[in-house]
Amino acid sequence: MIRRALIIVAALLFATTATAERTVWVEAEGIGFVSAPNDTDSARRRAVADALLNAALMGGASVHGHTVVNMTRVERDLTIVQALGRVLRHEQISAVLNGNMWQVRIKALVGDEAQTMCRAANLLHVITYRPEVRVSPNAPAFTQIVAQDVLQTLYGVLDRHPQTASLRITDRTMPRGLSDMRARRDYTVITQGDVRLTTGDWGFIPALEIYTVADGRGQAIEMRLTLDLVSSDNQVHRQEIIRRTKLPGPTLISAVGTLTQNTRAQMVADLTDGVGAAFDQLLDIQACTPLQATVTMSGDELITNLGSRQGLSRGAIAFTMDRGNSIEMLEIVQITDRYTTLRPMDPTRPISAFVGRPVQFVETGL
């Protein structure tokens, strides 16, 4: 029985259309053949990936491609699979080795990509840089305290988020364009330490503005909060939050011109409403985004500069797309804190064919 040996989890990474209107639990089976004595673990991962694809296909799929066959032996499967369903999470039910064939059975939740129930593996290492705070001199004096409260709320969200593995807070701005050579001679780096982002890290730069604006016949306080998460490759993920609260009229102002305590508390609540939840959601999005890296070659090995520090485990599988737009699978053979060594699941593929190509990782639970 001819089974897919290579291109088997397009559903998990590259599907762009999902028509499922609800989520549903399904059971699926996958197989993987052991081709050599040292191929047992790899064959098991192929079986898990095969089961994941079968589960996704239960939501429907578009399939096209071709297979290379030599003397009835499948040399390479170049099938491109675009699933209409998406595996949101999965659990392994059984894994049995019969002779030279792994049979793996899983239970999977399949549904619309928008309904993804994230089981994040991506650990966030965050450096928080100097915030940009501007408070208009026309705004009430208590808004200075509001600005500080908002910043403390954001720092608290970072500290408590389950996928934040480490957090540094510095009063310095984010270094840009500072090479290793320049850093070794930089006075600030030498005397105060290096706060540059390393590969896989995130920089957090909050910017907050509070000012008064016209609001009908009266005035209001408006707060604009910009949350920038900057990746180590300078990709900026931004969320903007705007809050407004009315300034009370003259009847609510005492003779000395200060707001009553109750009115002030309500205004503070209006300005800070949902700020922590919005930032928490931004972190969730980054933690749920599959880890992606570019494959490079070191000696005769394929490597990426992501590792266990970002949450990768030995059980993860990497998927990439070749120049013919087919999807191929790579196995993790060694993992360190900051680097991962890969090898193609297809032994006929030269490792040079993968250099410079992006890969994404999916945890199989193995």
C-alpha positions in Angstrom: 0.0 0.0 0.0 1.5 3.2 -1.1 1.5 5.9 1.5 2.7 9.5 1.6 6.3 9.5 2.7 7.0 13.2 2.6 4.6 16.0 2.0 2.1 15.4 4.7 1.2 18.3 6.9 0.5 21.1 4.5 -2.9 21.3 6.3 -1.2 22.5 9.5 0.9 25.2 8.1 0.0 26.4 4.7 -3.8 26.1 4.4 -5.3 29.5 3.5 -8.9 28.6 3.2 -11.1 27.0 5.8 -14.8 26.3 5.4 -15.5 24.4 8.6 -18.2 26.2 10.5 -17.6 24.4 13.8 -15.0 22.3 15.6 -15.3 18.5 15.8 -13.2 15.7 17.4 -12.1 13.0 15.0 -9.9 9.9 15.1 -7.3 9.3 12.5 -4.5 6.8 11.8 -1.1 7.3 10.2 1.7 4.9 9.2 5.4 5.2 8.7 7.9 2.6 7.4 11.2 1.9 9.0 13.8 1.9 6.3 17.0 1.3 8.4 17.9 0.2 11.9 18.5 3.8 13.0 15.2 5.0 11.3 12.8 3.9 14.0 12.2 7.3 15.6 12.0 9.1 12.3 9.4 6.6 11.0 7.3 7.2 14.1 7.3 10.9 13.5 6.3 10.3 9.9 3.4 8.2 11.2 2.3 11.0 13.5 2.5 13.5 10.7 0.5 11.2 8.4 -2.2 10.9 11.0 -2.4 14.7 11.4 -2.9 15.1 7.7 -5.6 12.4 7.6 -7.4 14.2 10.4 -7.2 17.5 8.5 -8.5 15.9 5.3 -11.7 15.0 7.1 -12.5 18.6 6.7 -12.0 18.3 2.9 -9.0 19.1 0.8 -7.6 20.1 -2.6 -4.8 17.8 -3.7 -2.6 17.9 -6.8 1.0 16.9 -7.6 2.9 13.9 -8.9 4.8 10.9 -7.7 8.3 9.7 -8.8 8.4 5.9 -9.1 11.3 3.7 -9.9 10.7 0.0 -10.5 7.4 0.1 -8.5 9.2 1.8 -5.6 8.1 5.3 -4.6 11.2 7.5 -4.8 9.5 10.8 -4.0 6.0 12.0 -3.4 5.5 15.6 -4.5 1.8 15.9 -3.5 0.6 19.4 -2.5 -2.2 19.2 0.0 -4.3 22.1 0.9 -6.8 21.2 3.6 -10.1 22.9 4.1 -10.1 21.8 7.8 -7.4 22.6 10.2 -6.1 20.5 13.2 -6.4 22.8 16.2 -5.0 20.3 18.7 -4.4 16.6 19.0 -3.8 13.7 21.4 -2.0 10.4 20.7 -4.2 7.4 21.4 -1.7 4.6 20.4 1.5 3.9 18.7 2.4 0.3 17.7 5.4 -1.0 15.8 4.4 -4.0 13.6 7.6 -5.3 11.9 9.0 -2.4 10.0 5.8 -0.3 10.1 4.6 2.2 12.8 0.8 2.5 13.2 -0.2 5.6 15.1 -3.7 6.6 16.0 -4.6 10.1 17.2 -7.6 12.1 18.4 -7.7 15.5 16.8 -9.9 18.6 17.1 -10.6 19.8 13.5 -12.2 23.1 12.7 -11.9 26.6 11.2 -8.5 28.3 11.6 -10.2 31.2 13.2 -11.3 28.9 16.0 -7.8 27.8 16.8 -7.4 26.7 20.5 -3.8 27.5 20.9 -1.4 25.1 22.6 1.5 27.4 22.4 5.1 26.1 22.3 6.6 29.4 21.5 8.4 30.8 24.6 8.7 34.6 24.6 12.0 36.2 25.8 11.2 39.9 26.1 13.3 43.0 26.7 11.2 46.0 27.6 12.8 49.2 26.5 12.3 52.8 27.7 8.7 53.8 27.2 7.7 56.9 25.3 5.3 58.9 27.5 3.8 62.3 26.6 1.2 63.9 28.8 -0.2 67.3 27.7 0.3 70.1 30.2 -3.4 70.9 29.7 -4.5 67.5 31.0 -5.4 67.1 34.7 -2.5 66.4 37.0 -3.7 63.0 37.9 -3.2 61.7 34.4 0.5 61.6 35.1 -0.3 58.9 37.6 -2.6 57.2 35.1 0.3 56.9 32.7 2.5 55.2 35.3 -0.4 52.9 36.3 -0.8 51.8 32.6 2.9 51.0 32.3 2.8 49.0 35.5 -0.2 47.1 34.2 1.7 46.2 31.0 4.7 45.1 32.9 2.5 42.9 35.1 0.9 41.3 32.1 4.4 40.4 30.8 5.5 39.0 34.1 2.4 36.8 34.5 1.9 35.6 30.9 2.3 31.8 30.8 4.5 31.9 27.6 6.9 34.6 28.8 10.0 32.7 29.7 12.2 35.7 30.7 11.7 39.4 31.1 14.2 42.2 31.3 13.3 45.9 31.8 15.8 48.6 30.9 15.6 52.4 30.8 17.6 52.4 27.6 16.2 52.7 24.1 16.3 49.8 21.7 19.8 49.5 20.0 19.5 49.4 16.2 22.2 48.6 13.7 24.8 47.9 16.4 27.0 45.1 15.1 29.0 42.7 17.3 32.2 44.5 16.4 30.8 47.9 17.3 29.3 46.6 20.5 32.7 45.4 21.7 33.9 49.0 21.6 30.7 50.8 22.6 31.1 52.6 25.9 27.5 52.1 27.0 27.6 48.4 26.3 30.9 48.0 28.1 29.8 49.9 31.2 26.0 49.0 31.4 25.7 45.7 29.6 24.4 44.6 26.2 20.6 45.0 25.7 20.4 44.1 22.0 18.0 41.4 20.9 19.4 38.0 20.3 17.8 35.6 17.8 14.4 34.6 18.8 14.0 37.4 21.4 11.3 40.2 21.4 11.6 43.8 22.2 8.7 45.6 23.8 8.4 49.4 23.3 5.3 51.0 24.8 4.3 54.5 23.7 1.6 56.5 25.5 0.1 59.9 24.9 -2.5 61.7 27.1 -4.1 65.0 26.0 -7.3 66.9 26.1 -9.6 67.1 23.1 -12.9 68.9 22.3 -16.0 66.8 23.0 -19.1 68.5 22.0 -19.5 71.6 24.2 -17.0 70.3 26.7 -13.7 68.6 26.8 -12.4 65.0 27.2 -9.2 63.3 28.0 -7.9 61.0 25.3 -5.2 58.3 25.8 -3.5 56.7 22.8 -1.4 53.7 23.6 0.8 52.0 21.1 2.2 48.5 21.9 5.1 47.4 19.7 6.5 43.9 19.9 9.7 43.9 17.8 11.2 40.6 16.7 14.9 40.0 16.5 14.7 40.2 12.7 13.0 43.7 13.0 9.4 42.7 12.3 7.1 45.0 14.2 3.8 43.6 15.6 1.7 46.6 16.7 -1.5 47.1 18.7 -3.0 50.5 19.1 -5.5 51.3 21.9 -7.5 54.5 22.3 -9.5 55.4 25.4 -11.5 58.6 26.1 -13.3 60.0 29.1 -15.2 63.2 29.5 -13.9 66.0 31.7 -16.5 67.0 34.2 -18.2 70.3 33.9 -17.8 73.3 36.3 -20.5 72.0 38.6 -18.3 69.1 39.5 -15.2 71.1 40.2 -14.5 72.3 43.7 -13.3 75.8 44.5 -9.7 74.8 44.4 -10.2 73.3 40.9 -9.6 69.6 41.8 -11.8 66.7 40.8 -13.8 64.8 43.4 -12.4 61.4 44.3 -15.3 59.5 42.8 -15.2 61.4 39.5 -11.4 60.9 39.3 -11.7 57.1 39.9 -14.3 56.8 37.2 -12.1 58.7 34.7 -9.1 56.5 35.6 -11.3 53.4 35.0 -12.4 54.7 31.6 -8.9 55.3 30.5 -7.5 52.0 31.6 -10.4 49.8 30.7 -9.3 46.6 28.9 -5.6 47.7 28.5 -4.2 44.7 30.2 -6.4 42.3 28.3 -5.5 43.8 25.0 -1.8 43.4 25.6 -2.4 39.9 26.9 -4.1 39.1 23.6 -1.1 40.5 21.6 1.2 38.2 23.5 -1.1 35.3 22.9 -0.9 35.9 19.2 2.9 35.8 19.1 3.0 32.8 21.4 0.6 30.9 19.2 2.4 31.7 15.9 4.4 28.7 14.7 8.1 29.2 15.1 9.8 30.0 11.8 13.4 30.2 10.9 15.7 30.1 7.8 17.7 27.0 7.1 21.5 27.4 6.9 24.4 25.0 6.5 27.2 24.5 8.9 29.8 22.1 7.6 27.6 19.2 6.3 24.6 19.9 8.6 21.4 21.9 8.2 20.8 24.2 11.1 18.4 27.0 12.3 19.1 29.5 15.0 16.0 28.6 17.1 16.3 26.0 19.8 14.9 24.9 23.2 15.1 28.4 24.4 12.1 29.2 22.2 10.2 26.1 23.3 11.2 23.7 20.6 11.6 20.0 21.6 13.1 17.0 20.0 9.6 15.9 19.0 8.9 18.8 16.7 8.8 18.5 13.0 9.9 21.2 10.5 8.1 21.8 7.2 9.3 23.8 4.3 8.3 24.5 0.7 10.6 23.9 -2.2 10.9 25.9 -5.4 8.3 23.7 -7.1 5.8 24.7 -4.3 5.7 21.2 -2.8 6.0 20.8 1.0 8.7 18.8 2.5 9.4 17.6 6.0 12.6 17.7 8.1 13.4 16.0 11.4 15.2 17.5 14.4 18.3 15.4 15.0 19.9 17.6 17.7 18.7 20.6 19.7 20.5 23.0 21.9 19.5 26.2 23.7 19.8 28.3 20.6 20.3 26.0 17.6 18.6 23.1 16.0 20.1 20.6 13.6 17.8 19.2 10.9 17.8 16.4 8.3 15.4 15.7 5.4 12.9 12.9 6.0 13.4 12.0 2.4 16.9 10.3 2.3 17.1 10.9 -1.5 17.0 14.7 -1.1 20.4 16.5 -0.9 20.7 18.8 2.1 21.9 21.6 -0.1 18.4 21.8 -1.6 17.1 23.2 1.8 19.7 25.9 2.4 18.1 29.4 2.5 14.5 28.2 2.7 12.1 29.1 5.5 10.8 26.4 7.8 8.0 26.3 10.4 7.9 23.9 13.3 4.9 21.9 14.7 5.1 19.9 17.9 4.0 16.3 17.5 4.0 15.5 21.3 6.7 12.8 20.9 
